[in-house]
Amino acid sequence: MDHIIARDDTAAAWRERDLAVLWHPCTQMREHLDPAGTLPLLPVERGEGAWLIGRDGRRYLDAISSWWTNLFGHAEPRIAAAIARQATTLEHVILAGVSHAPAVELAEKLLSIAPREAGREPLAKVFYADNGSAGVEVALKMAFHWFRNRGIDGRTKFIALDNGYHGETLGALAVGDIPLYRRVYAPLLAEAMFAPSPDAYLCEEGETPAQRAHRAADALSELLERHAGEVCALILEPRVQCAGGMRMHDPAYLKRARELCDAHGVFLICDEIAVGFGRTGTLFASEQSGVQPDLLCLSKGLTGGALPLAAVLATQSIYDGFLDVSREKAFLHSHSYTGNPLACAAALASMAILEQDDVIVRNGDTSQRMATLAAPFADHPHVADVRQAGMIVAFELTRRGDKRTPFDAGARIGLRAYRAALERGVLLRPLGDVLYWMPPYCVDDDALQLLADTTRAAIDHAIEEAACA
Ligand SMILES: *Cc1c(COP(=O)(O)O)cnc(C)c1O
């Protein structure tokens, strides 16, 4: 390990400098400003593999892959080199009316690895955006506009799932169902319909995850029976509702959802922004259901976590639906940085690493190790559920360790665990009272052992602290 001289005073001074000017995302800033240190700010100097090196000279394990973006570790040399090379060749150019190699080569690559279903027309075209939410906006607008172009005006609604998350822009928020992010903006949002989540955590007594998936699919079927003529697309997160608390469901659901969309002439949009690129054990989560969507949204890990970029993959039929003499029938959506060459170069390097390093196979081994380390938590008196999908493991904390006794939100168990883990050198960022592991793929056995030990200590500390608070 590098020998780094501790510089605690520098870290403290940095916090002050930061808080004087920055407004941080997804944060109640008052908790940072609070002299009691309710939410400590972590000043980071650099990244190295699965680790972040703080300005205090300490190393912190990035157990959440920096909001699920990082795949192969921080400052990955091959990705860094690709960006550097591209920066001295062509840093950016308008993509309307112009072509460049990174955009074309990346599109070719993505289409070649995208989920494919026998007998269904493959995903054939790539539209770029520059972040996940923008990618979701693109997919929603494409689905709606396609019907308009066919002279069908009645299909103006989307179906999404309870507890789903698709981003923060107004269109993406409209199909999201996490009250903390959505409720205040509700008056501004387009109307969407929500179908029950197949979430296995919601299984009733004696019900299996597969049965739960089928029950949720039956409810989706009824919703479609009643409203199909008004619906242009169903949008969902395959396999794991990540922001919704790493809630996982049986792959049978997506298979049924695909069949129902086909039966009702509704597009299926798979949002694999968080679960794509090997995170859940297969290259794409949709593969576990043997399903191919009509529109596939990718972002987060697309560049290995180095630069913002999103891609929406569409079928030839969707693309063809926009070909016309009318410019209004074209998909005019654009962002200044659409198809940015630096981001595309980073993504190409990232896609090459997925293959060169045999990442899916290696992740299989790492997932096994994670399963072994996670198993004992099932007996913890405050853990109601331990669940896993590949490189994601989640622990649902409750008062008595059963599903019926959630902690009071005011107890801030997750926040207390966050602070306790940070003090022990691990960056966890719980979703409410759900703690989860979603480390970069390069995480090694020692780091995983530290993660497991720290998670247990953080849970115990949080519960003890909350009781005496
Ligand atoms: C993070 C996320 C988004 C939004 O992506 P941003 O780049 O944060 O805008 C959309 N969908 C899912 C499933 C996500 O996890």
The ligand as a MOL file (V3000), in Angstrom:
LIG
                    3D

  0  0  0     0  0            999 V3000
M  V30 BEGIN CTAB
M  V30 COUNTS 15 15 0 0 0
M  V30 BEGIN ATOM
M  V30 1 C -29.3270 6.0030 -12.7970 0
M  V30 2 C -30.4760 5.5360 -13.5680 0
M  V30 3 C -31.0970 6.3410 -14.5280 0
M  V30 4 C -30.6990 7.7990 -14.7440 0
M  V30 5 O -29.3980 7.9430 -15.2160 0
M  V30 6 P -28.6410 9.3370 -14.9520 0
M  V30 7 O -27.4050 9.2370 -15.7580 0
M  V30 8 O -28.3770 9.3920 -13.4660 0
M  V30 9 O -29.5470 10.4140 -15.3990 0
M  V30 10 C -32.1330 5.8060 -15.2570 0
M  V30 11 N -32.5370 4.5480 -15.0750 0
M  V30 12 C -31.9650 3.7330 -14.1700 0
M  V30 13 C -32.4490 2.3330 -14.0360 0
M  V30 14 C -30.9310 4.2020 -13.3630 0
M  V30 15 O -30.3990 3.4130 -12.4290 0
M  V30 END ATOM
M  V30 BEGIN BOND
M  V30 1 1 1 2
M  V30 2 1 2 3
M  V30 3 2 2 14
M  V30 4 1 3 4
M  V30 5 2 3 10
M  V30 6 1 4 5
M  V30 7 1 5 6
M  V30 8 2 6 7
M  V30 9 1 6 8
M  V30 10 1 6 9
M  V30 11 1 10 11
M  V30 12 2 11 12
M  V30 13 1 12 13
M  V30 14 1 12 14
M  V30 15 1 14 15
M  V30 END BOND
M  V30 END CTAB
M  END
